[in-house]
């Protein structure tokens, strides 16, 4: 064992030395005059490997540090402002210096050699017209320097940070701007104790804001040109927003936001700009920053563990109310919703740093979300407002909100009534914003949002179902007198036709929230009506296909989540499930394939639920003739995704006894699946056909002829199919076959019992070591006859790694079971017990391991030959057989596959056992995975590619990255 490790260590050392030598050669290439690399991808890979090696090694012991240090010095001696390398090499050099400079000791070495100043001079890094890619590399280098005190000191002394401020102000590209912002807020966070320096940086960043004069009248008259003329002001506001947001919520001790507030009087300036430019496009650059400013004093008070004082709380609400009134004065409803979205996000971020609360009666999140759902409330019709269930919802909102928020809600209504505001469009944007903050919603907040969406959806469906909700809550509609129509509500008319965008967002929002929160009818009674609402949309003749798909998804989720057995039993007599049957049947014939596919997903959900949770659904599937229709669709539909979904539905239903006995047993499903496997060109359909065959094998009894046909088909599929997912599904079938054969030999719950019933002797017999081995050998011989052992060894050598892994998992599981019962050891030379079971006459006598090789000499000499022969066939004859006659008829192709499968040598029990016992399968898979993931992008491969491409000179190359 020690010699083995010595050999491995020696190999690693030699490989490392070779890599170091080639790395030195590559670096020397970069110094050649006029050298330019074929593809910059090589340089990116090289930097990635260097970065990984630095992380993996101890930072002080990385062996290539010295090589890089000497190369950089040599490069700076070779290059000059008149003799520069190509741009890719310049970028590589800057990033390499950044990676190495992450180590403070290495930084000191280069600083002593004045590397950084010389670098700036040679590459002219301070000039304004620097290419964008070099700017990015420069910022990347500086970002590595700020991770230690020495690097930050050089940045401060050299004023390099001013270059980054310029990049942030100029806003040339999104990437440069983003990285500039990140560098500056990290630099300020690291140096926050150096107050004078932080003040200098803040004043430099905010200079365009400080020197700007605001003219309200000018803003209003020239609003179209104002944004263009004040680009620098806009980028400054964006920069300050990024700095405040990232430092305010970084940790409780970060004082940069307070320093900005103190130094710039930030809130006052932003408020003045907000007032002056509220009617211009500049508002979008001020809005978020203004809301952030409200949280600076809140954090300042809670940092010391104090409770927020009344004065601070009052100021917070006063400024918040001011923002809302100002926005409503311009009928900016979307901006008002966005304000409350910011409030929710920032409130949660601050809560995550330190829990706090205002001494108010009502929860803050309830106030913010109530304002956010106001555009949805404006979509409610006059005739719906007397609905008892809607009245319950309104009562709930009044209970959780304060008077000021209720007044603001009325102000929103009045602003909409007085102005020509596109409410439906605003409601759509509102839903999108609500979904953006779904991940930070508490469950009670999510319930309110879900309820609001449900009521708006109810207002989208035809008036025919206007009593659905109240009937489910035993409510009665009151007679309403004629009302004076002073405002045409946006959902009057036919919303399904008139507002498909809003309807699509509603259905999507309800589906997403249902998937995340899985609300129950006990906490949200509106969930009960969701299925009927989706049904009404599906029944509407003007519903667009995309809306149908989303409505069907809502149906599926409603059936999954909102139909508990006890509730379903209560409403079974007039259940909407009975009414939706014809709707689904009709939509199964829709011309749009996405609709048909979505219907089959709904049916599959119903089938899954009917198996255990609610068996009454089984009758529903039979009564509406969905089973026979699914069989027909699986064979004839023009769209492969629909055929696959039909097979998924059938795979679920074949497990259910009632459905099998009354309908599915009438169809020749095994041959249907086999036919699809032999003739189907789409892998997604073949995969589901394989799964159907597996379910049929596991859950139903078949004659020997059908079993033989199934196993032969699955053997060919596992070995010859061209898609890895199909092969994996076929291997899952073989896993069940192995389990079945072991069960036939008496295995229960993964092990042999001490005694079992012998069918041959019609009595209970004991299972000793000899009898267990005989039974295991019999099972393995049967598996060999069915080609199972051959399939496992062939797929272990498959070209796709996932197939190899699946095969290895099955073999390892079987191997562990066989080793558990010592099948790798010879049979004990003892007489059989008196009550031991005898073998079937069809079973070949067990041969001791000593005679294994001689008994199989006609087939293969040893396991290595088996694997090699399988590989040879797999690589040569197999592919030739598959592709040689690809343009010929399907019948010829099938015969060719059968012939090809016959070329693969049979694997007997003895050969299989010798192979798996002599082989470390786990190590083999790990090595194969390592090779597949690194053979084209490994360190040595990257170095070889760079050297080879240089030696080839002008020879064209294919960039395989």
Secondary structure, DSSP 8 states (H G I E B T S, - for coil): -HHHHHHHHHHHHHHHHHHHHHHHHHHHHHTSTT---S-HHHHHHHHHHHHHHHHHS-TTT-TTHHHHHHHHHHHHHH--SSS---HHHHHHHHHHHHHHHTSHHHHHHHHHTTHHHHHHHHTTTTSTT--HHHHHHHHHHHHHHTTSHHHHHHHHHHTHHHHHHHHHHH--SHHHHHHHHHHHHHHHHHTTT-HHHHHHHHHHHHHHHHS----HHHHHHTHHHHHHHTHHHHHHHHHHHHHHHHHHTT-TT--HHHHHHHHH-HHHHHHHHHHHHTTSTTHHHHHHHHHHHHHHHHHHHHTTT----HHHHHHHHHHHHHHHHHHHHTT-HHHHHHHHHHHHHHHHHHHHHS----S-SS-HHHHHHHHHTHHHHTT--GGGTT-HHHHHHHHHHHHHS-HHHHHHHHHHHHHHHHTT--HHHHHHHHHHHHHHTGGG--HHHHHHHHHHHHHHHHTTS-GGGTTHHHHHTT------------S--TTTTTHHHH-HHHHHHHHHHHHHHHHHH---TTT-GGGGGHHHHHHHHHH-TT--HHHHHHHHHHHHHHHHHS--HHHHHHTGGG-HHHHHHHHHHHHTT-SSHHHHHHHHHHHHHHHHHHHHT-THHHHHHHHTTHHHHHHHHHHH-S-HHHHHHHHHHHHHHTT-HHHHHHTGGGS-HHHHHHHHHHH---HHHHHHHHHHHHHHHHHS---HHHHHHHHHHHHHHHHH-S-HHHHHHHHHHHHHHHHHHHHHTTEETTEE-SEEEETTTTEEEE--HHHHHHHHHHHHHHHHHTTHHHHHHHHHT-SSHHHHHHHHHHHHHHHHHHHHTTTTS--------TT-----TTS-----GGGHHHHTTTT-SSHHHHHHHHHHIIIIIHHHHHHTTTTS-HHHHHHHHHHHHHHS----HHHHHHHHHH--HHHHHHHHHHHHHHTTTSHHHHHHHHHHHHHHTT-------
